[in-house]
Amino acid sequence: MNVAFNLLFCLPFIALTAAAAPIASSRGRLVGAGVLYGAVLWPLNFYVFAPLIGWDFFPDLHDPVVEAVAHIVFFGLPLGLYLANNHEGHPRAEARAFGA
């Protein structure tokens, strides 16, 4: 279930970076956008989505600083790095496209 939620939350970020050419034009910007996305997703998860599904207790069980860092370091950063390394124009992405 965690994988399904991660994929669900990755899709809007991928769509946003694909639509915003200035972000997608730089590896650093993609990584930075991933980190920012992780930071934005944290309060949404804890203070919007959790109460919507009846988990009003969820934010009280966790340290907000630890959870913010976890969302940034373990979700946003890997997402940005993945897209930066697999984005069209990156040498590895082009090599995979040609079967090298």
LUMDRENKOL-337531 format. One line per 4 residues: their letters; for each residue x, y, z of N, C-alpha, C. Coordinates in nm, 4 decimals, decimal comma, padded with zeros to 6 digits. Example, Ala and Ser with C-alpha at 12.3 -4.5 7.8 and 13.67 -1.06 7.14 Angstrom:
REM residues 2
AS) 01,3190 -00,5690 00,7800 01,2300 -00,4500 00,7800 01,3200 -00,3300 00,7800; 01,2850 -00,2250 00,7080 01,3670 -00,1060 00,7140 01,2900 00,0030 00,7870;
END
This chain:
REM residues 100
MNVA) 00,0819 -00,1179 00,0000 00,0000 00,0000 00,0000 00,0874 00,1258 00,0000; 00,1990 00,1221 00,0714 00,2901 00,2357 00,0744 00,3424 00,2678 -00,0650; 00,3751 00,1652 -00,1415 00,4239 00,1871 -00,2782 00,3162 00,2543 -00,3621; 00,1929 00,2107 -00,3464 00,0830 00,2705 -00,4231 00,0663 00,4183 -00,3887;
FNLL) 00,0738 00,4518 -00,2594 00,0627 00,5921 -00,2198 00,1803 00,6738 -00,2716; 00,3004 00,6184 -00,2648 00,4168 00,6910 -00,3164 00,4028 00,7177 -00,4653; 00,3585 00,6184 -00,5399 00,3371 00,6393 -00,6836 00,2288 00,7438 -00,7074; 00,1236 00,7374 -00,6297 00,0147 00,8338 -00,6434 00,0634 00,9765 -00,6193;
FCLP) 00,1505 00,9947 -00,5192 00,2003 01,1283 -00,4880 00,3112 01,1724 -00,5828; 00,3776 01,0791 -00,6497 00,4823 01,1142 -00,7470 00,4231 01,1675 -00,8770; 00,3092 01,1156 -00,9156 00,2523 01,1517 -01,0457 00,2272 01,3016 -01,0623; 00,1705 01,3714 -00,9635 00,1536 01,5167 -00,9822 00,2866 01,5895 -00,9992;
FIAL) 00,3893 01,5456 -00,9260 00,5204 01,6095 -00,9382 00,5779 01,5882 -01,0777; 00,5659 01,4678 -01,1292 00,6167 01,4387 -01,2635 00,5417 01,5227 -01,3664; 00,4110 01,5341 -01,3514 00,3323 01,6152 -01,4445 00,3712 01,7629 -01,4359; 00,3931 01,8125 -01,3145 00,4318 01,9533 -01,2984 00,5680 01,9820 -01,3601;
TAAA) 00,6644 01,8935 -01,3383 00,7972 01,9182 -01,3945 00,7973 01,9019 -01,5455; 00,7130 01,8145 -01,5972 00,7042 01,8001 -01,7426 00,6422 01,9248 -01,8050; 00,5480 01,9857 -01,7347 00,4812 02,1045 -01,7872 00,5655 02,2308 -01,7710; 00,6550 02,2313 -01,6749 00,7369 02,3498 -01,6476 00,8766 02,3292 -01,7048;
APIA) 00,8959 02,3691 -01,8275 01,0237 02,3490 -01,8963 01,1428 02,4103 -01,8230; 01,1317 02,5285 -01,7605 01,2485 02,5824 -01,6894 01,2961 02,4927 -01,5754; 01,2034 02,4256 -01,5079 01,2433 02,3340 -01,4008 01,3115 02,2120 -01,4598; 01,2539 02,1575 -01,5645 01,3056 02,0345 -01,6231 01,4344 02,0563 -01,7011;
SSRG) 01,4732 02,1796 -01,7254 01,5922 02,2054 -01,8065 01,7220 02,1919 -01,7280; 01,7144 02,1762 -01,5973 01,8343 02,1709 -01,5145 01,8227 02,0584 -01,4127; 01,9300 01,9801 -01,3987 01,9302 01,8723 -01,2992 01,9149 01,9301 -01,1590; 01,9849 02,0393 -01,1309 01,9763 02,1011 -00,9989 01,8361 02,1495 -00,9671;
RLVG) 01,7699 02,2046 -01,0665 01,6327 02,2512 -01,0452 01,5382 02,1344 -01,0210; 01,5590 02,0234 -01,0920 01,4750 01,9059 -01,0691 01,4936 01,8523 -00,9273; 01,6178 01,8451 -00,8829 01,6444 01,7979 -00,7469 01,5849 01,8954 -00,6453; 01,6051 02,0246 -00,6671 01,5478 02,1253 -00,5777 01,3959 02,1207 -00,5757;
AGVL) 01,3361 02,1002 -00,6915 01,1901 02,0898 -00,6981 01,1418 01,9655 -00,6241; 01,2171 01,8564 -00,6326 01,1814 01,7355 -00,5584 01,1852 01,7586 -00,4085; 01,2893 01,8266 -00,3623 01,3018 01,8586 -00,2194 01,1859 01,9489 -00,1760; 01,1558 02,0494 -00,2550 01,0443 02,1394 -00,2238 00,9116 02,0635 -00,2233;
YGAV) 00,8943 01,9733 -00,3188 00,7722 01,8933 -00,3259 00,7568 01,8074 -00,2000; 00,8663 01,7463 -00,1540 00,8612 01,6687 -00,0304 00,8226 01,7546 00,0886; 00,8747 01,8780 00,0925 00,8427 01,9700 00,2019 00,6959 02,0124 00,1983; 00,6417 02,0316 00,0800 00,5011 02,0712 00,0661 00,4086 01,9531 00,0947;
LWPL) 00,4512 01,8349 00,0565 00,3677 01,7166 00,0748 00,3513 01,6798 00,2220; 00,4521 01,7089 00,3038 00,4455 01,6726 00,4456 00,3239 01,7333 00,5160; 00,3030 01,8652 00,5149 00,1847 01,9166 00,5855 00,0539 01,8715 00,5207; 00,0558 01,8525 00,3892 -00,0659 01,8022 00,3244 -00,1008 01,6634 00,3762;
NFYV) -00,0013 01,5758 00,3862 -00,0260 01,4403 00,4363 -00,0784 01,4417 00,5794; -00,0153 01,5217 00,6644 -00,0456 01,5170 00,8069 -00,1678 01,5977 00,8466; -00,1901 01,7106 00,7810 -00,2948 01,8012 00,8274 -00,4134 01,8137 00,7319; -00,4044 01,7516 00,6146 -00,5175 01,7533 00,5212 -00,5660 01,6111 00,4946;
FAPL) -00,4785 01,5263 00,4393 -00,5202 01,3914 00,4003 -00,5511 01,3017 00,5198; -00,4685 01,3045 00,6243 -00,4922 01,2185 00,7408 -00,6287 01,2472 00,8052; -00,6636 01,3726 00,8331 -00,7970 01,3977 00,8901 -00,9112 01,3601 00,7952; -00,8883 01,3721 00,6648 -00,9936 01,3360 00,5694 -01,0313 01,1888 00,5775;
IGWD) -00,9336 01,1043 00,6110 -00,9640 00,9610 00,6193 -00,9869 00,9158 00,7634; -01,0040 01,0125 00,8539 -01,0373 00,9802 00,9914 -00,9191 00,9602 01,0838; -00,8005 00,9948 01,0405 -00,6810 00,9796 01,1234 -00,6476 01,1127 01,1905; -00,7399 01,1675 01,2646 -00,7172 01,2951 01,3330 -00,6034 01,2868 01,4341;
FFPD) -00,5796 01,1685 01,4858 -00,4749 01,1464 01,5855 -00,3349 01,1437 01,5248; -00,3246 01,1221 01,3958 -00,1961 01,0960 01,3307 -00,0919 01,2061 01,3530; -00,1246 01,3334 01,3333 -00,0226 01,4374 01,3555 00,0284 01,4430 01,4998; -00,0552 01,4045 01,5955 -00,0147 01,4100 01,7362 00,0822 01,2990 01,7746;
LHDP) 00,0882 01,1933 01,6958 00,1737 01,0791 01,7285 00,3182 01,0966 01,6835; 00,3452 01,1933 01,5986 00,4769 01,2049 01,5368 00,5369 01,3434 01,5588; 00,6679 01,3465 01,5706 00,7410 01,4730 01,5829 00,7413 01,5424 01,4464; 00,6884 01,6637 01,4366 00,6783 01,7303 01,3068 00,8131 01,7536 01,2393;
VVEA) 00,9168 01,7829 01,3164 01,0485 01,8068 01,2558 01,1020 01,6790 01,1931; 01,0898 01,5684 01,2650 01,1373 01,4400 01,2125 01,0603 01,4030 01,0863; 00,9302 01,4209 01,0877 00,8489 01,3856 00,9709 00,8765 01,4778 00,8520; 00,8987 01,6056 00,8775 00,9323 01,6976 00,7681 01,0645 01,6579 00,7047;
VAHI) 01,1648 01,6295 00,7877 01,2953 01,5867 00,7352 01,2808 01,4555 00,6592; 01,2020 01,3630 00,7122 01,1823 01,2347 00,6443 01,1167 01,2542 00,5077; 01,0159 01,3391 00,4993 00,9499 01,3636 00,3704 01,0465 01,4274 00,2705; 01,1295 01,5174 00,3193 01,2238 01,5857 00,2304 01,3360 01,4922 00,1873;
VFFG) 01,3992 01,4246 00,2844 01,5188 01,3440 00,2557 01,4847 01,2096 00,1924; 01,3774 01,1455 00,2373 01,3481 01,0102 00,1909 01,2394 01,0028 00,0848; 01,1754 01,1138 00,0516 01,0775 01,1146 -00,0574 01,1126 01,2189 -00,1628; 01,1206 01,3443 -00,1235 01,1443 01,4515 -00,2203 01,2797 01,4435 -00,2877;
LPLG) 01,3853 01,4245 -00,2091 01,5203 01,4169 -00,2656 01,5367 01,2983 -00,3609; 01,4978 01,1755 -00,3228 01,5098 01,0647 -00,4185 01,4253 01,0850 -00,5444; 01,3073 01,1444 -00,5282 01,2228 01,1715 -00,6446 01,2916 01,2688 -00,7393; 01,3471 01,3767 -00,6856 01,4188 01,4734 -00,7688 01,5412 01,4127 -00,8345;
LYLA) 01,6178 01,3323 -00,7597 01,7364 01,2668 -00,8169 01,6978 01,1677 -00,9255; 01,5917 01,0927 -00,9021 01,5458 00,9964 -01,0027 01,5084 01,0682 -01,1324; 01,4304 01,1733 -01,1203 01,3907 01,2461 -01,2410 01,5097 01,3142 -01,3076; 01,6022 01,3667 -01,2282 01,7200 01,4320 -01,2857 01,8047 01,3324 -01,3639;
NNHE) 01,8144 01,2095 -01,3154 01,8954 01,1079 -01,3835 01,8225 01,0394 -01,4972; 01,6917 01,0485 -01,5008 01,6149 00,9804 -01,6045 01,5431 01,0764 -01,6976; 01,5692 01,2034 -01,6807 01,5048 01,3041 -01,7647 01,5670 01,3037 -01,9038; 01,4843 01,3275 -02,0010 01,5323 01,3365 -02,1394 01,6423 01,4417 -02,1480;
GHPR) 01,7512 01,4076 -02,2115 01,8643 01,4982 -02,2229 01,9792 01,4596 -02,1319; 01,9513 01,3797 -02,0290 02,0581 01,3309 -01,9415 02,1282 01,2151 -02,0126; 02,2616 01,2084 -02,0086 02,3343 01,1046 -02,0830 02,2885 00,9621 -02,0524; 02,2594 00,9305 -01,9259 02,2143 00,7943 -01,8939 02,0780 00,7654 -01,9538;
AEAR) 01,9888 00,8629 -01,9504 01,8557 00,8433 -02,0074 01,8656 00,8226 -02,1576; 01,9521 00,8995 -02,2240 01,9684 00,8834 -02,3681 02,0319 00,7492 -02,4010; 02,1275 00,7035 -02,3197 02,1909 00,5739 -02,3436 02,0889 00,4620 -02,3300; 01,9998 00,4698 -02,2312 01,8972 00,3664 -02,2144 01,7997 00,3686 -02,3307;
AFGA) 01,7705 00,4872 -02,3818 01,6766 00,4974 -02,4931 01,7308 00,4297 -02,6177; 01,8635 00,4289 -02,6327 01,9244 00,3674 -02,7498 01,9728 00,2261 -02,7221; 01,9427 00,1727 -02,6045 01,9772 00,0349 -02,5732 02,1218 00,0136 -02,5347; 02,1946 00,1176 -02,5001 02,3359 00,1023 -02,4627 02,3490 00,0601 -02,3186;
END
